[in-house]
């Protein structure tokens, strides 16, 4: 039970991913080939829902996966990245890094989807923890680059390669929400930069990271509100 004792948030996230898939299966959903209706019923991100009256989808989509392989890949990635982040910053802050990276990725995805709608392209449904996990990886990468004092040794080259491969795959493989990956990566860079700077300056790094996380969350709320009303104005509902 070392994982539960030392990194309960990481274990909790993995359990949530698996439980949601099990619930879908018990309710008759083909989890390897779910329909759009099934994905929406379980919290997927979708512009007409997420940017209207269901903003919670910006986060819930990070717990939903499309297929067993998707679930297994993200479960293993969370196991490795999540533990390290949690050991460094604690359970609460590691959850915040994950959730903010998921939300930031989905916000960027919806913004680009709206730009596509304006030129008559249909928005897609998206789901998965990848944006949050990539955000955690980016967080660790910044700490490694700046050689911040951490209780876990970080391999700069290894982290850089993993991040590069994941971002490149988003451009090379159809069906991947690369905007979600990039958005999560940028959030991770920001939070990692704050934590690296305060650690290296021997300041109250935990308090700074928590404060900046709350500011980022408020900023996302403002961005959602602005885009929400822009969309309503264009479609004549404002």
N, C-alpha and C positions, 0 to 999 in steps of 0.2 A: 504493500500500500504506500510505497514511497511517493508515487505520483500524487496520490490524494493528500498526503501529509505535507509535501513541499510545494506542490503547484496545483491546488484545488481548482483554480479558475480554468486552467488548461484542460484538466480532466472534465470539468463541468461543461465546457464548450463542446468537447468531443462527444460526450454523452448526449447533449442536446441535438447534435447533428444526427447521431444514430437513432435516437428516439423519434425524431421527426420522420425519418425514413420508415421506421417500423410502424408508426401510426398511419402513414400513407398506405403502406402495404396492407395493414389490417382493415383499412377502409376501402380496399379494392383498387387502389391506384397501381398502375404498372410503373414501378419506380425506375425502371430502365428506359421507359418510353412514355413518360407522363404527357397527358394532353395539356394544351394551354390553359384550359379551364381548371385542371387539377393543380397546376402550378400557381395559378392566381388564388385558388381556394386556400393554399397553404402559405401564402405570403410573398410570392415572387414580386420583383420590381417590374413595374410597367407604367410608363409615362402617364397614360390617362387615369390611372388609379393613384400612383405615388405622388403626383404633382397636383392632384385635386383635393380629395378629402381623406386620403389614406397615406399620410406621410410616414407612418410607422413601417411601411414596406421598404423604406430606405435601409432599415436595420434588419427586419425579419428575413429579407431575401438572403442575408448572409448566413442563415442557419439552414437554408433549403438547398438541396442538391439535385441535379438532373442525372440520375443514373448511379449505379453502384460504383463504377470506376471513378466518377467525379467525387463521390463521397469518400472512397478509400484514399484517393490522392490527397484531398484536402484534410482528411483525418490524420494521415501520416505527417503532412506538412505542419499541421497545428501541433502535433505531438512534439516535433523537434523545435520549431520556432517559438511556440507558446511557452514551453518550459523555460527556455533561456530568458525570454523577456520577463516572465513572471518572477524568476529568481532575482533579476536585476532591479525591477521596479515595484514588485509586489503584486498581489492578486487584483486589487481594485484598479490600479493604473494599467495593468496589462489588459484588463477587460476594456478599459477606456480606449487604449490604443487600437485594439481590434475593432470595437464598435465605431469609433470615429473614422477609421480607415474604410470600413464597409460603407458607412453613410457618405463619406466624401467621394468614394468611387461611384456609388449609385447616383449621387447628385451630378457628377460630371457626365455620367452616362446619360442621364435624363436631359441635361442641357444640350448635349450633342444630338440626342434623339429629337428634341424639339427643333433644332436647326434643320434636321433632316425632314421633319414633318412640314416645315415651311416650304420645302422644295418637293413636296408630294411623295415622300418616302414614309412607309409605315414604321412605327416604333416596334422594337422587339421586346419580348419578355426575357428577363435575366434573373439568375439566381446563383448562389454559391458563396463560399467563404473566402474565395481567392483574393479578393481585394483587401480584406482584413489581414490575411496571412502575409500577403506581399507588403502590406503596411508594417507588419511586425518585422519582416526581413529588412525593410528599408531602415527602420528604427535601429536595428542591430548594426547594419552596415555603417551608419553615421558614427555610432559609438566606436566601431572598429577603426574607421578611417582616422578619427581624432584621438585614438588610443586612450579612451576614457578609462579610468579605474573602475573595473567591474569585477564582481565575484566569480564570473565565468570568463575564461579566455575566449576571445573572438578572432576568427580567421578572416581577415579583410578580403583576401583573394577568393576564398571559397564563397563568402557571402556575395561578393560582386558577380561571380560567375552564375550563381543560382538566380540572382535578381535579373541579370542580363538574359538568361535562358527563358525565364518566365515571361518577361516583357516581350522578347522576340517571338515566342510562341503565339502571343496574342495577335501579332501581325501576320504570322505565317499560316495559322489554322483558322478556317472559317467557323463561325458559331461561337467564338470566344468574345466576351464583352471586354475588349481591351481598354476601353475608357474606364471601366471599373477597376482594372488592374493599375492603370496609370494614376487614377485619382487616389487609390489606396496607397500607392508608392509615394506620392507627393505628401500625403498626410503623415506617413511614417517618417519621411525626411524632415518635415517640420518639427514633429515631436521629438525625434531623435536628436535634431540639432539643438533644441532647447535643453534636453537632458545632458547632452555631451558638454555643452558650454557651461552649464551650472556645475556639473561634476568636476570639470577641469579647473573651474574657478573656486572649487571647494565651498560652494554656496549650498543653500537648502534645496537640493535638486528635486526632491520629491514634491515639495510645496510648489516650486516653480512649474514642474510638469503638470501637476494637478490644476494649477491656475490657468495655464495656457490651454489645457484640454477643455476647461469650461468655457474659455473665450472662443475656442474653435467650435465647440458645440453651439454656442450662441450665434456665431457667424454662419454656421450651416442653417440654423433656423431662419436667419435673416435672408440668406440666399434662396431658401425654399420659398419664403413668403414673396420675395420679389419676382421669382420666376413663375410662381403660381398666379400672381396677378397679371403678369405679362401674357401668359397663356390665356387667361380668362378674357383679357382685353381683346386679343386677336380673334378669339372665337365668338365674341359678342356676348359674354356672360357676365362681364364686370358691371 
